[in-house]
Amino acid sequence: MPHTHQDPKITAKNVAWVDRSSYLAHTIRILEYSVSKVRRKPFVIIVRKNLGNSKTRADFNDRKNYCDIFLADTVEYMDNKKFRLVLAHELGHLFYNFDNLNKTGFSFDSEDAPLEEELYAWIFAYWLIFEKSEMFKSRGGDKDSIFEGDELKQALLTLIRESGVVDADYICKHVANQ
C-alpha cells in the first residue's frame, strides 16, 4: 500500500498493477450496486485469499452487509483463464441467489450448493468470461484477458472435472448449444 508522501511515481507503480483478486471488479461493482438497491443498504463483495484451504467458496448471510468470496490456495497457480472462471463461478452463485438476498434469515455457502445452482454457476462463469473476452477483443484490450471459445471450454471442463461436483459433459453440451 502507498505511504504518505511517497514518491508519486513509486506510488503509481504500486497501485497500477491489478492483483488477481481484483479481476472482474466491474462485474463485482455492478452486483454490489444491484444488491444494495434491493436490500436498501450498502453491500460489498470481499474477495479474500483463503489461506490453508483447498476450496474456493462464496459465503453470504443476511445479517452481514457483505458476501465473502474465499479463494483457495490453489488459484495462485492457475493461469488467468482458469482463475477468472473460478472467480466468475462464485459470482454465479450470487446471481443465482439474487432474488433471495433480501429475505430475512437467508444465507448460503456455495460449498453446499444444490446441483441446479452449481450448473448455473459454471455456465454463468463460462458466458461471463466469454463476453468479457469479446469485449476486450473488440477494444483491442489486454491479450491476457482474451480467450477463444474452445480454449475457454477446455479450461472450464478441466475445472469442473477437478471439482468433481457436476457433470462436465452436461455443461459442455449446454454451453455448445447456446
TITOR-57982 format. One record per residue (C-alpha): residue in one letter; z, x, y; residue number from 1. Coordinates in nm, 2 decimals. Example, Ala and Ser with C-alpha at 12.3 -4.5 7.8 and 13.67 -1.06 7.14 Angstrom:
TITOR-57982
> A;0.78;1.23;-0.45;1
> S;0.71;1.37;-0.11;2
//
This chain:
TITOR-57982
> M;0.00;0.00;0.00;1
> P;-0.07;0.12;0.36;2
> H;0.21;0.27;0.56;3
> T;0.28;0.20;0.93;4
> H;0.07;0.43;1.15;5
> Q;-0.10;0.59;0.86;6
> D;-0.44;0.74;0.94;7
> P;-0.68;0.44;0.97;8
> K;-0.94;0.60;0.75;9
> I;-0.69;0.65;0.47;10
> T;-0.55;0.30;0.51;11
> A;-0.90;0.15;0.50;12
> K;-0.98;0.36;0.18;13
> N;-0.66;0.24;0.02;14
> V;-0.73;-0.13;0.07;15
> A;-1.11;-0.13;0.03;16
> W;-1.12;-0.09;-0.34;17
> V;-1.07;-0.41;-0.53;18
> D;-0.81;-0.40;-0.80;19
> R;-0.94;-0.56;-1.12;20
> S;-0.66;-0.82;-1.09;21
> S;-0.83;-0.94;-0.77;22
> Y;-1.16;-1.02;-0.94;23
> L;-1.27;-1.38;-0.89;24
> A;-1.05;-1.40;-0.58;25
> H;-1.28;-1.65;-0.41;26
> T;-1.26;-1.89;-0.71;27
> I;-0.88;-1.85;-0.72;28
> R;-0.85;-1.93;-0.35;29
> I;-1.07;-2.24;-0.39;30
> L;-0.84;-2.36;-0.68;31
> E;-0.53;-2.28;-0.48;32
> Y;-0.65;-2.48;-0.19;33
> S;-0.75;-2.78;-0.41;34
> V;-0.42;-2.78;-0.59;35
> S;-0.23;-2.75;-0.26;36
> K;-0.42;-3.06;-0.13;37
> V;-0.34;-3.26;-0.44;38
> R;0.03;-3.15;-0.45;39
> R;0.07;-3.17;-0.08;40
> K;0.25;-2.84;-0.07;41
> P;0.14;-2.48;-0.08;42
> F;0.03;-2.35;-0.42;43
> V;-0.07;-2.00;-0.53;44
> I;-0.20;-1.83;-0.84;45
> I;-0.04;-1.50;-0.91;46
> V;-0.23;-1.26;-1.14;47
> R;0.01;-1.01;-1.29;48
> K;-0.02;-0.73;-1.54;49
> N;0.17;-0.83;-1.84;50
> L;0.34;-0.51;-1.93;51
> G;0.42;-0.48;-2.30;52
> N;0.23;-0.80;-2.41;53
> S;-0.09;-0.81;-2.61;54
> K;-0.18;-1.17;-2.50;55
> T;-0.32;-1.29;-2.17;56
> R;-0.20;-1.63;-2.07;57
> A;-0.15;-1.88;-1.78;58
> D;0.18;-2.05;-1.72;59
> F;0.23;-2.35;-1.49;60
> N;0.54;-2.56;-1.43;61
> D;0.56;-2.84;-1.18;62
> R;0.89;-2.71;-1.04;63
> K;0.71;-2.40;-0.92;64
> N;0.46;-2.38;-0.64;65
> Y;0.26;-2.13;-0.83;66
> C;0.09;-2.05;-1.16;67
> D;0.13;-1.72;-1.33;68
> I;-0.17;-1.56;-1.50;69
> F;-0.03;-1.27;-1.71;70
> L;-0.29;-1.01;-1.81;71
> A;-0.23;-0.84;-2.14;72
> D;-0.22;-0.46;-2.15;73
> T;-0.55;-0.46;-2.34;74
> V;-0.75;-0.58;-2.04;75
> E;-0.72;-0.24;-1.88;76
> Y;-0.95;-0.11;-2.14;77
> M;-1.21;-0.38;-2.12;78
> D;-1.54;-0.35;-1.93;79
> N;-1.59;-0.56;-1.62;80
> K;-1.78;-0.83;-1.81;81
> K;-1.51;-0.89;-2.06;82
> F;-1.23;-0.86;-1.80;83
> R;-1.40;-1.12;-1.58;84
> L;-1.45;-1.35;-1.88;85
> V;-1.08;-1.32;-1.98;86
> L;-0.96;-1.40;-1.62;87
> A;-1.21;-1.69;-1.59;88
> H;-1.09;-1.82;-1.92;89
> E;-0.73;-1.85;-1.79;90
> L;-0.86;-2.02;-1.47;91
> G;-1.04;-2.26;-1.71;92
> H;-0.70;-2.38;-1.83;93
> L;-0.60;-2.47;-1.48;94
> F;-0.93;-2.65;-1.41;95
> Y;-0.89;-2.84;-1.75;96
> N;-0.54;-2.95;-1.64;97
> F;-0.62;-3.01;-1.28;98
> D;-0.56;-3.39;-1.29;99
> N;-0.21;-3.33;-1.43;100
> L;-0.09;-3.06;-1.19;101
> N;0.06;-3.32;-0.95;102
> K;0.25;-3.50;-1.22;103
> T;0.63;-3.47;-1.21;104
> G;0.75;-3.26;-1.51;105
> F;0.41;-3.14;-1.61;106
> S;0.39;-2.79;-1.74;107
> F;0.16;-2.58;-1.96;108
> D;0.13;-2.25;-2.12;109
> S;-0.22;-2.16;-2.22;110
> E;-0.08;-1.98;-2.52;111
> D;0.00;-2.33;-2.66;112
> A;-0.32;-2.50;-2.56;113
> P;-0.48;-2.76;-2.79;114
> L;-0.83;-2.68;-2.93;115
> E;-1.01;-2.90;-2.69;116
> E;-0.86;-2.71;-2.39;117
> E;-0.94;-2.37;-2.55;118
> L;-1.30;-2.48;-2.59;119
> Y;-1.32;-2.60;-2.23;120
> A;-1.16;-2.28;-2.10;121
> W;-1.40;-2.05;-2.29;122
> I;-1.71;-2.25;-2.20;123
> F;-1.59;-2.26;-1.83;124
> A;-1.54;-1.89;-1.84;125
> Y;-1.90;-1.83;-1.95;126
> W;-2.05;-2.05;-1.69;127
> L;-1.83;-1.93;-1.41;128
> I;-1.93;-1.56;-1.47;129
> F;-2.29;-1.66;-1.53;130
> E;-2.30;-1.84;-1.19;131
> K;-2.12;-1.56;-1.01;132
> S;-2.36;-1.32;-1.17;133
> E;-2.66;-1.52;-1.05;134
> M;-2.51;-1.53;-0.70;135
> F;-2.47;-1.15;-0.69;136
> K;-2.82;-1.11;-0.82;137
> S;-2.97;-1.33;-0.56;138
> R;-2.78;-1.15;-0.28;139
> G;-2.87;-0.80;-0.42;140
> G;-2.50;-0.75;-0.49;141
> D;-2.29;-0.51;-0.69;142
> K;-2.46;-0.42;-1.01;143
> D;-2.12;-0.41;-1.19;144
> S;-2.10;-0.78;-1.13;145
> I;-2.44;-0.88;-1.26;146
> F;-2.47;-0.97;-1.62;147
> E;-2.77;-1.12;-1.81;148
> G;-2.72;-1.43;-2.02;149
> D;-2.75;-1.27;-2.36;150
> E;-2.51;-0.98;-2.28;151
> L;-2.26;-1.23;-2.14;152
> K;-2.29;-1.44;-2.45;153
> Q;-2.23;-1.14;-2.67;154
> A;-1.92;-1.04;-2.47;155
> L;-1.79;-1.40;-2.49;156
> L;-1.84;-1.42;-2.87;157
> T;-1.67;-1.09;-2.92;158
> L;-1.37;-1.20;-2.71;159
> I;-1.35;-1.53;-2.89;160
> R;-1.37;-1.37;-3.24;161
> E;-1.10;-1.13;-3.14;162
> S;-0.88;-1.41;-3.02;163
> G;-0.93;-1.60;-3.35;164
> V;-0.83;-1.92;-3.17;165
> V;-1.16;-2.12;-3.17;166
> D;-1.49;-2.12;-3.35;167
> A;-1.72;-1.87;-3.17;168
> D;-2.03;-2.01;-3.32;169
> Y;-1.95;-2.36;-3.19;170
> I;-1.91;-2.23;-2.84;171
> C;-2.23;-2.02;-2.86;172
> K;-2.42;-2.33;-2.97;173
> H;-2.26;-2.53;-2.68;174
> V;-2.35;-2.27;-2.43;175
> A;-2.70;-2.23;-2.56;176
> N;-2.77;-2.60;-2.54;177
> Q;-2.69;-2.63;-2.17;178
//
